[in-house]
Amino acid sequence: MARKTIGDAFGGKVTTLEEQRAIWLDALHDDAIWEGPTFEIPVAMVGREAVGRFMEFLLSVVPRFSTKPVAIYPTADPDTIILEASGGGDTVDGGRYTQRYFTMVTTKNGQAFRMREYVNPFQTYKAFGKERWERVTGEIMATYNVPWPASQAPDPIVLPPLK
């Protein structure tokens, strides 16, 4: 069976929790980074395990999470695109997660290397609960983040948290 890629993750197909787990297991590079700079407390998952744990958290709240690409914009780097998408799904709490994504996705060897995602944080807080979101993402970063890999340049623009 062919290895799953980032295209499988953002392909617009509604998947099961098990299918998403398999996709992310294959699709993440060892030095993967996922950043959410628009949250009140900015989020940065550093390393394959941290990003995987973050995806597991997302899927534990939205088990049939899916995205639908709206547009893909090329950049000067052939391995980097800007993905505009809508996504979400029903939550385990009986709600609905609906989001609009603008994600800068860089791949390396067909795997997700860096994802910097710009979203409306209030949509996330509404679906996940702000306290749960901040608690779980904070725990994942504290427990699973590895030192910033030498293979990735840090974001040159770092905003302080609002708190």
N, CA, C and O of each residue as an XYZ file, in Angstrom:
652
protein
N       0.840     -1.177      0.000
C       0.000      0.000      0.000
C       0.886      1.243      0.000
O       1.895      1.279      0.704
N       0.524      2.256     -0.777
C       1.308      3.479     -0.895
C       1.255      4.281      0.401
O       0.247      4.294      1.107
N       2.359      4.943      0.690
C       2.433      5.794      1.871
C       1.466      6.960      1.720
O       1.341      7.532      0.637
N       0.792      7.308      2.790
C      -0.121      8.453      2.791
C       0.699      9.735      2.822
O       1.801      9.768      3.370
N       0.146     10.795      2.225
C       0.845     12.074      2.157
C      -0.047     13.178      2.697
O      -1.197     12.950      3.075
N       0.504     14.356      2.723
C      -0.252     15.528      3.167
C      -1.483     15.753      2.284
O      -2.491     16.281      2.756
N      -1.413     15.361      1.017
C      -2.569     15.468      0.127
C      -3.734     14.615      0.608
O      -4.893     14.989      0.429
N      -3.436     13.471      1.216
C      -4.501     12.633      1.770
C      -5.158     13.314      2.964
O      -6.359     13.163      3.186
N      -4.377     14.058      3.726
C      -4.905     14.727      4.916
C      -5.826     15.881      4.541
O      -6.830     16.114      5.214
N      -5.496     16.605      3.471
C      -6.257     17.793      3.094
C      -7.036     17.594      1.798
O      -7.330     18.563      1.098
N      -7.368     16.366      1.477
C      -7.993     16.069      0.196
C      -9.484     16.290      0.091
O     -10.049     16.095     -0.985
N     -10.154     16.694      1.174
C     -11.576     16.962      1.115
C     -12.454     15.746      1.333
O     -13.678     15.855      1.260
N     -11.864     14.594      1.598
C     -12.632     13.374      1.805
C     -12.940     13.199      3.296
O     -12.044     13.305      4.134
N     -14.193     12.933      3.620
C     -14.565     12.647      5.004
C     -13.987     11.286      5.359
O     -14.174     10.314      4.627
N     -13.287     11.221      6.480
C     -12.591      9.995      6.865
C     -12.983      9.596      8.281
O     -13.578     10.373      9.028
N     -12.636      8.380      8.619
C     -12.859      7.915      9.987
C     -11.656      8.306     10.837
O     -10.619      8.712     10.313
N     -11.801      8.182     12.133
C     -10.706      8.453     13.053
C      -9.504      7.578     12.728
O      -8.370      8.057     12.716
N      -9.747      6.301     12.466
C      -8.653      5.380     12.148
C      -7.948      5.767     10.847
O      -6.723      5.681     10.760
N      -8.711      6.193      9.837
C      -8.102      6.610      8.572
C      -7.236      7.855      8.774
O      -6.140      7.946      8.222
N      -7.726      8.812      9.564
C      -6.935     10.017      9.822
C      -5.658      9.673     10.584
O      -4.594     10.211     10.278
N      -5.751      8.794     11.560
C      -4.553      8.381     12.308
C      -3.516      7.785     11.352
O      -2.331      8.104     11.456
N      -3.941      6.934     10.433
C      -3.025      6.308      9.479
C      -2.405      7.354      8.562
O      -1.215      7.290      8.251
N      -3.212      8.316      8.133
C      -2.700      9.371      7.257
C      -1.596     10.139      7.974
O      -0.507     10.315      7.427
N      -1.866     10.597      9.190
C      -0.893     11.440      9.887
C       0.340     10.658     10.302
O       1.428     11.228     10.389
N       0.197      9.378     10.558
C       1.356      8.559     10.887
C       2.347      8.560      9.729
O       3.556      8.657      9.937
N       1.831      8.453      8.517
C       2.675      8.451      7.316
C       3.081      9.853      6.871
O       4.197     10.057      6.393
N       2.176     10.820      7.027
C       2.338     12.126      6.382
C       3.296     13.069      7.095
O       3.715     14.064      6.503
N       3.658     12.793      8.347
C       4.495     13.727      9.105
C       5.986     13.409      8.979
O       6.405     12.270      9.185
N       6.761     14.396      8.650
C       8.218     14.307      8.630
C       8.723     14.260     10.068
O       8.053     14.769     10.966
N       9.881     13.665     10.306
C      10.440     13.608     11.662
C      10.620     14.996     12.270
O      10.453     15.160     13.478
N      10.959     15.996     11.457
C      11.154     17.367     11.942
C       9.914     18.237     11.745
O      10.026     19.458     11.637
N       8.745     17.624     11.698
C       7.507     18.366     11.450
C       7.270     19.442     12.504
O       7.577     19.267     13.684
N       6.715     20.558     12.041
C       6.304     21.651     12.925
C       4.917     22.094     12.476
O       4.665     22.271     11.284
N       4.015     22.272     13.449
C       2.706     22.863     13.195
C       2.605     24.097     14.071
O       2.790     24.032     15.286
N       2.307     25.234     13.429
C       2.210     26.494     14.156
C       0.811     27.087     14.001
O       0.217     27.053     12.923
N       0.306     27.626     15.096
C      -0.962     28.350     15.109
C      -0.740     29.726     15.712
O      -1.042     29.937     16.886
N      -0.212     30.681     14.926
C       0.153     31.981     15.488
C      -1.021     32.899     15.822
O      -0.819     33.917     16.483
N      -2.240     32.575     15.387
C      -3.359     33.486     15.612
C      -4.126     33.219     16.907
O      -5.076     33.937     17.220
N      -3.726     32.199     17.659
C      -4.410     31.930     18.921
C      -3.965     32.921     19.988
O      -2.857     33.453     19.933
N      -4.841     33.161     20.959
C      -4.510     34.093     22.038
C      -3.175     33.723     22.676
O      -2.348     34.590     22.960
N      -2.977     32.436     22.896
C      -1.665     31.914     23.280
C      -1.169     31.152     22.052
O      -1.639     30.045     21.786
N      -0.217     31.732     21.292
C       0.235     31.066     20.067
C       0.699     29.628     20.337
O       1.255     29.318     21.390
N       0.450     28.772     19.353
C       0.734     27.345     19.477
C       1.832     26.972     18.482
O       1.808     27.396     17.326
N       2.803     26.165     18.950
C       3.836     25.627     18.061
C       4.157     24.213     18.522
O       4.758     24.014     19.578
N       3.755     23.246     17.730
C       4.068     21.844     17.999
C       5.350     21.536     17.232
O       5.401     21.694     16.012
N       6.380     21.096     17.946
C       7.701     20.919     17.339
C       8.101     19.447     17.434
O       8.257     18.903     18.527
N       8.264     18.815     16.276
C       8.650     17.411     16.205
C       7.477     16.527     15.844
O       6.321     16.849     16.119
N       7.793     15.420     15.233
C       6.774     14.483     14.731
C       5.814     14.029     15.820
O       4.602     13.999     15.605
N       6.343     13.676     16.988
C       5.454     13.187     18.039
C       4.537     14.282     18.555
O       3.355     14.028     18.788
N       5.048     15.489     18.739
C       4.204     16.591     19.215
C       3.100     16.897     18.206
O       1.940     17.061     18.584
N       3.459     16.974     16.921
C       2.452     17.250     15.891
C       1.441     16.103     15.837
O       0.239     16.337     15.712
N       1.927     14.873     15.930
C       1.019     13.718     15.939
C       0.059     13.753     17.116
O      -1.124     13.453     16.960
N       0.553     14.115     18.288
C      -0.309     14.217     19.476
C      -1.330     15.335     19.295
O      -2.479     15.208     19.719
N      -0.909     16.428     18.664
C      -1.844     17.514     18.389
C      -2.949     17.041     17.437
O      -4.126     17.323     17.660
N      -2.565     16.322     16.379
C      -3.569     15.812     15.440
C      -4.504     14.835     16.149
O      -5.702     14.810     15.869
N      -3.965     14.036     17.059
C      -4.791     13.107     17.830
C      -5.797     13.875     18.694
O      -6.948     13.458     18.822
N      -5.366     14.994     19.286
C      -6.281     15.835     20.063
C      -7.397     16.366     19.171
O      -8.573     16.295     19.529
N      -7.027     16.896     18.012
C      -8.032     17.384     17.061
C      -9.047     16.291     16.745
O     -10.255     16.524     16.768
N      -8.543     15.105     16.452
C      -9.426     14.001     16.061
C     -10.212     13.435     17.241
O     -11.272     12.842     17.041
N      -9.717     13.606     18.457
C     -10.480     13.140     19.620
C     -11.701     14.015     19.854
O     -12.685     13.564     20.441
N     -11.647     15.258     19.402
C     -12.785     16.172     19.552
C     -13.647     16.177     18.295
O     -14.869     16.290     18.387
N     -13.027     16.054     17.123
C     -13.736     16.065     15.833
C     -13.336     14.791     15.081
O     -12.502     14.844     14.178
N     -13.933     13.634     15.453
C     -13.460     12.349     14.913
C     -13.589     12.189     13.397
O     -12.828     11.428     12.799
N     -14.520     12.879     12.772
C     -14.667     12.764     11.309
C     -14.272     14.083     10.644
O     -14.910     14.544      9.697
N     -13.209     14.665     11.169
C     -12.677     15.915     10.651
C     -12.330     15.768      9.175
O     -11.765     14.761      8.750
N     -12.678     16.788      8.405
C     -12.272     16.811      6.998
C     -12.096     18.255      6.565
O     -12.617     19.182      7.186
N     -11.356     18.419      5.495
C     -11.177     19.736      4.900
C     -11.521     19.662      3.423
O     -11.439     18.611      2.788
N     -11.904     20.802      2.909
C     -12.190     20.904      1.480
C     -11.375     22.071      0.936
O     -11.627     23.223      1.291
N     -10.404     21.781      0.081
C      -9.601     22.872     -0.495
C     -10.469     23.841     -1.289
O     -11.352     23.431     -2.043
N     -10.205     25.130     -1.107
C     -10.853     26.181     -1.881
C      -9.914     26.624     -2.998
O     -10.322     26.804     -4.145
N      -8.634     26.796     -2.628
C      -7.628     27.203     -3.614
C      -6.245     26.826     -3.099
O      -6.025     26.698     -1.894
N      -5.333     26.653     -4.023
C      -3.936     26.387     -3.691
C      -3.107     27.428     -4.424
O      -3.209     27.585     -5.641
N      -2.283     28.138     -3.658
C      -1.469     29.216     -4.213
C       0.002     28.826     -4.149
O       0.495     28.467     -3.081
N       0.709     28.890     -5.271
C       2.145     28.570     -5.256
C       2.929     29.697     -4.582
O       2.443     30.821     -4.454
N       4.131     29.379     -4.161
C       5.051     30.373     -3.604
C       6.366     30.281     -4.370
O       6.505     29.464     -5.280
N       7.324     31.115     -4.002
C       8.634     31.084     -4.646
C       9.360     29.774     -4.379
O      10.217     29.366     -5.163
N       9.020     29.111     -3.272
C       9.618     27.811     -2.925
C       8.739     26.717     -3.523
O       7.566     26.630     -3.162
N       9.250     25.885     -4.413
C       8.411     24.861     -5.039
C       7.861     23.820     -4.057
O       6.905     23.116     -4.385
N       8.445     23.712     -2.862
C       7.949     22.768     -1.856
C       6.946     23.400     -0.899
O       6.471     22.741      0.025
N       6.619     24.679     -1.115
C       5.718     25.395     -0.218
C       4.536     25.951     -0.995
O       4.697     26.566     -2.049
N       3.345     25.725     -0.453
C       2.112     26.270     -1.016
C       1.335     26.969      0.088
O       1.583     26.755      1.275
N       0.405     27.794     -0.316
C      -0.590     28.338      0.598
C      -1.889     27.621      0.250
O      -2.369     27.693     -0.881
N      -2.445     26.937      1.230
C      -3.686     26.185      1.057
C      -4.816     26.959      1.716
O      -4.775     27.228      2.916
N      -5.813     27.313      0.938
C      -7.028     27.919      1.473
C      -8.076     26.819      1.487
O      -8.341     26.193      0.460
N      -8.669     26.584      2.647
C      -9.610     25.473      2.780
C     -10.671     25.793      3.822
O     -10.499     26.672      4.666
N     -11.761     25.062      3.740
C     -12.758     25.072      4.807
C     -12.749     23.669      5.394
O     -12.422     22.697      4.713
N     -13.107     23.583      6.648
C     -13.074     22.264      7.268
C     -13.803     22.218      8.578
O     -14.325     23.219      9.068
N     -13.824     21.022      9.137
C     -14.460     20.827     10.427
C     -15.175     19.501     10.486
O     -14.796     18.529      9.832
N     -16.220     19.489     11.287
C     -17.005     18.285     11.474
C     -17.725     18.343     12.809
O     -17.534     19.269     13.598
N     -18.554     17.340     13.048
C     -19.271     17.251     14.317
C     -18.300     16.929     15.442
O     -17.356     16.160     15.261
N     -18.545     17.531     16.617
C     -17.687     17.274     17.766
C     -18.295     16.180     18.640
O     -19.490     15.894     18.562
N     -17.456     15.580     19.465
C     -17.929     14.539     20.373
C     -18.833     15.124     21.457
O     -19.535     14.381     22.142
N     -18.820     16.438     21.616
C     -19.651     17.110     22.618
C     -21.030     17.482     22.078
O     -21.825     18.100     22.787
N     -21.319     17.111     20.830
C     -22.612     17.424     20.239
C     -22.643     18.738     19.488
O     -23.706     19.161     19.034
N     -21.512     19.389     19.349
C     -21.433     20.637     18.605
C     -20.900     20.420     17.207
O     -20.877     19.302     16.692
N     -20.479     21.498     16.615
C     -19.936     21.449     15.254
C     -18.735     22.372     15.186
O     -18.778     23.499     15.677
N     -17.670     21.894     14.580
C     -16.480     22.699     14.356
C     -16.480     23.109     12.900
O     -16.509     22.262     12.007
N     -16.449     24.414     12.661
C     -16.409     24.964     11.314
C     -15.278     25.973     11.271
O     -15.206     26.867     12.115
N     -14.399     25.835     10.298
C     -13.226     26.694     10.261
C     -12.861     27.031      8.826
O     -13.139     26.269      7.900
N     -12.240     28.174      8.662
C     -11.650     28.594      7.387
C     -10.153     28.636      7.603
O      -9.689     29.298      8.531
N      -9.392     27.957      6.783
C      -7.954     27.826      6.956
C      -7.185     28.526      5.851
O      -7.554     28.472      4.678
N      -6.110     29.183      6.250
C      -5.075     29.622      5.329
C      -3.810     29.028      5.918
O      -3.325     29.481      6.955
N      -3.282     28.025      5.261
C      -2.151     27.287      5.802
C      -0.992     27.299      4.823
O      -1.133     26.935      3.655
N       0.160     27.728      5.330
C       1.378     27.626      4.547
C       1.922     26.233      4.827
O       2.285     25.918      5.961
N       1.977     25.406      3.800
C       2.408     24.014      3.941
C       3.704     23.818      3.163
O       3.773     24.068      1.959
N       4.725     23.366      3.878
C       5.992     23.003      3.237
C       6.156     21.499      3.393
O       5.981     20.949      4.481
N       6.493     20.847      2.295
C       6.721     19.403      2.335
C       8.195     19.111      2.096
O       8.927     19.899      1.497
N       8.593     17.959      2.583
C       9.944     17.464      2.351
C       9.809     15.966      2.156
O       9.288     15.269      3.027
N      10.268     15.470      1.032
C      10.145     14.047      0.702
C       8.687     13.579      0.764
O       8.407     12.451      1.171
N       7.770     14.449      0.361
C       6.348     14.098      0.334
C       5.656     14.126      1.684
O       4.480     13.773      1.776
N       6.348     14.531      2.722
C       5.758     14.564      4.059
C       5.594     16.001      4.536
O       6.305     16.901      4.088
N       4.651     16.205      5.449
C       4.424     17.523      6.029
C       5.630     17.898      6.882
O       5.928     17.250      7.885
N       6.304     18.942      6.466
C       7.514     19.393      7.130
C       7.202     20.581      8.039
O       7.658     20.646      9.180
N       6.419     21.514      7.511
C       6.034     22.681      8.299
C       4.668     23.137      7.858
O       4.388     23.260      6.666
N       3.815     23.389      8.844
C       2.471     23.898      8.582
C       2.248     25.093      9.493
O       2.230     24.956     10.716
N       2.078     26.254      8.898
C       1.763     27.463      9.660
C       0.333     27.834      9.278
O       0.055     28.221      8.144
N      -0.552     27.707     10.240
C      -1.985     27.788      9.971
C      -2.587     29.057     10.574
O      -2.443     29.334     11.765
N      -3.262     29.813      9.719
C      -3.953     31.020     10.145
C      -5.448     30.725     10.114
O      -6.023     30.434      9.065
N      -6.059     30.807     11.292
C      -7.476     30.481     11.441
C      -8.136     31.509     12.347
O      -7.468     32.351     12.947
N      -9.455     31.426     12.436
C     -10.206     32.229     13.396
C     -10.183     31.468     14.727
O     -10.861     30.448     14.850
N      -9.434     31.928     15.712
C      -9.331     31.170     16.959
C     -10.660     31.047     17.693
O     -10.866     30.094     18.445
N     -11.559     31.996     17.485
C     -12.833     31.947     18.200
C     -13.694     30.763     17.754
O     -14.464     30.218     18.545
N     -13.561     30.369     16.484
C     -14.254     29.171     16.008
C     -13.704     27.930     16.717
O     -14.457     27.031     17.092
N     -12.390     27.897     16.892
C     -11.756     26.776     17.592
C     -12.187     26.750     19.051
O     -12.567     25.698     19.565
N     -12.133     27.898     19.724
C     -12.517     27.965     21.144
C     -13.974     27.540     21.330
O     -14.314     26.869     22.305
N     -14.826     27.937     20.390
C     -16.251     27.582     20.486
C     -16.436     26.064     20.413
O     -17.221     25.499     21.175
N     -15.732     25.413     19.518
C     -15.911     23.969     19.313
C     -15.171     23.124     20.350
O     -15.692     22.106     20.806
N     -13.960     23.542     20.725
C     -13.126     22.738     21.613
C     -13.271     23.146     23.071
O     -12.954     22.369     23.972
N     -13.749     24.360     23.302
C     -13.728     24.955     24.625
C     -12.361     25.594     24.818
O     -11.335     24.923     24.705
N     -12.348     26.893     25.108
C     -11.079     27.622     25.216
C     -10.186     27.016     26.295
O      -8.987     26.837     26.082
N     -10.761     26.703     27.443
C      -9.962     26.147     28.531
C      -9.360     24.816     28.116
O      -8.174     24.581     28.347
N     -10.149     23.941     27.507
C      -9.631     22.634     27.074
C      -8.561     22.816     25.998
O      -7.515     22.170     26.047
N      -8.821     23.696     25.026
C      -7.849     23.948     23.963
C      -6.498     24.366     24.555
O      -5.461     23.787     24.229
N      -6.526     25.373     25.424
C      -5.281     25.893     25.991
C      -4.602     24.874     26.909
O      -3.376     24.763     26.915
N      -5.387     24.140     27.674
C      -4.816     23.142     28.581
C      -4.145     22.013     27.793
O      -2.994     21.667     28.060
N      -4.865     21.440     26.826
C      -4.333     20.276     26.093
C      -3.177     20.677     25.178
O      -2.162     19.981     25.140
N      -3.307     21.783     24.440
C      -2.188     22.183     23.583
C      -0.967     22.534     24.440
O       0.164     22.236     24.056
N      -1.188     23.161     25.587
C      -0.077     23.463     26.497
C       0.596     22.204     27.013
O       1.822     22.140     27.097
N      -0.215     21.189     27.366
C       0.345     19.917     27.839
C       1.138     19.222     26.741
O       2.217     18.686     26.996
N       0.610     19.229     25.525
C       1.318     18.584     24.409
C       2.660     19.278     24.177
O       3.689     18.615     24.043
N       2.651     20.615     24.129
C       3.906     21.330     23.884
C       4.913     21.083     25.012
O       6.098     20.869     24.755
N       4.437     21.112     26.261
C       5.340     20.923     27.404
C       5.914     19.510     27.458
O       7.059     19.317     27.866
N       5.126     18.530     27.049
C       5.531     17.130     27.180
C       6.260     16.595     25.953
O       7.222     15.839     26.093
N       5.823     16.973     24.757
C       6.310     16.319     23.535
C       7.145     17.193     22.606
O       7.825     16.664     21.727
N       7.113     18.516     22.773
C       7.944     19.336     21.887
C       9.411     18.984     22.085
O       9.881     18.769     23.202
N      10.108     18.933     20.973
C      11.556     18.724     21.001
C      12.206     20.076     20.709
O      11.516     21.011     20.302
N      13.505     20.195     20.907
C      14.170     21.445     20.529
C      13.933     21.747     19.046
O      13.832     20.839     18.220
N      13.849     23.026     18.734
C      13.606     23.446     17.350
C      14.658     22.806     16.453
O      15.851     22.977     16.705
N      14.254     22.069     15.408
C      15.234     21.370     14.567
C      16.068     22.328     13.721
O      15.570     23.350     13.247
N      17.309     21.994     13.543
C      18.216     22.801     12.720
C      17.736     22.870     11.274
O      18.102     23.791     10.543
N      16.922     21.905     10.856
C      16.424     21.869      9.474
C      15.352     22.918      9.202
O      14.949     23.104      8.054
N      14.889     23.603     10.239
C      13.788     24.567     10.087
C      14.209     25.938     10.618
O      14.679     26.051     11.750
N      14.043     26.960      9.812
C      14.297     28.320     10.287
C      13.132     28.756     11.177
O      11.973     28.513     10.839
N      13.426     29.392     12.300
C      12.320     29.868     13.136
C      11.559     30.990     12.442
O      12.102     31.659     11.563
N      10.309     31.197     12.831
C       9.479     32.260     12.296
C      10.154     33.591     12.641
O      10.439     33.846     13.811
N      10.415     34.444     11.645
C      11.086     35.706     11.951
C      10.171     36.714     12.676
O      10.652     37.714     13.210
N       8.877     36.452     12.694
C       7.935     37.357     13.357
C       7.290     36.573     14.503
O       6.508     35.649     14.277
N       7.629     36.954     15.724
C       7.073     36.290     16.894
C       6.321     37.328     17.713
O       6.911     38.286     18.212
N       5.022     37.131     17.847
C       4.208     38.052     18.629
C       4.075     37.506     20.042
O       3.937     36.297     20.225
N       4.114     38.375     21.040
C       3.920     37.886     22.409
C       2.461     37.508     22.628
O       1.576     38.054     21.970
N       2.200     36.572     23.552
C       0.808     36.244     23.878
C       0.079     37.486     24.383
O       0.705     38.412     24.898
N      -1.240     37.503     24.235
C      -2.035     38.644     24.674
C      -2.152     38.732     26.192
O      -2.474     39.796     26.721
N      -1.900     37.651     26.890
C      -2.082     37.649     28.344
C      -0.959     38.353     29.037
O      -0.952     38.445     30.264
